[in-house]
Amino acid sequence: MRIEDSRNIQSLRELIDADNFVEHVSVDCVIFGYNKEKLRVLLLKYHDLDIWSLPGGFVFNDEDLRQAADRVLYERTHLKNVFLDQFHTFGRISRTENNIHQTLLKNKGIEVPKDHWIFQRFITVGYCSLINYSLVDTFPDAFNEMCQWFDVNELPNMAFDHERIIQIGLRHLRKNLDTQIVAFNLLPEKFTMNDLQKLYEIVLGEKFRRNNFQRKMLSLGTLERQEKLFDGSPNKAPYLYKFKDNLVDYLD
């Protein structure tokens, strides 16, 4: 489904006429998706351009950075109540030299002065999250005609420095997975060690020996062992586990 062109142009005009944004600051959200098979990232395609981007946008003068990230993510994807973790600030001089906005506005017949704020240098603050992408319902907006999940190792043609943002976001996610996985609500309240291992293997991109993995997880002190899972199969019933309640409180 595409937004009508006239409505799209009107939305773009309202954006570029706005004067209540913080100058030279933006936010970009790297939303990783997990579904027990692959690790993917949510990208948006620009209208009439074969270029993709992260869900991102500008910061209003009267909102905090995290509020801006929450708002922008909802406006671009309809995702809300997502745990977002700030992971890096991107400020290379060259990051906005390839300004896609110029091409987008020109294609829509919208004339904007060359010194307009939307064409100037922007420093962006990155936020990331990891969600079950089978639960996502997204929609297009003024800048983007579609949303789509991509394998993190098979990215399309990206705008600005968004490919670099994704790679640094992925590095952050993998580095902090032990302490932050509970915040992403990827597992049911009670789960088996095998469920947890599959999640780690997909996110980290490597395989683990079952005994070594279990030993490592238990040594972190973040899990509570529960009852056994009896499913009627002849195999030995595995224990169920849950994250400790104080860990959930801490991450909230």
Salt bridges, closest charged atoms under 4 A:
ASP5 OD1 - LYS108 NZ 2.65
GLU23 OE1 - HIS24 NE2 3.91
ASP28 OD1 - HIS162 NE2 3.71
ASP48 OD1 - ARG2 NH2 3.15
ASP48 OD2 - LYS108 NZ 2.76
GLU63 OE2 - ARG71 NH2 2.65
GLU75 OE1 - ARG71 NH1 3.14
ASP85 OD2 - HIS172 NE2 2.70
ASP141 OD2 - ARG76 NE 2.60
GLU145 OE1 - ARG2 NH1 3.54
GLU145 OE2 - LYS45 NZ 3.30
ASP161 OD1 - ARG95 NH2 2.84
ASP178 OD2 - LYS216 NZ 3.82
GLU189 OE2 - LYS242 NZ 3.75
GLU201 OE1 - LYS207 NZ 3.70
GLU227 OE2 - LYS190 NZ 3.26
ASP245 OD1 - LYS242 NZ 3.55
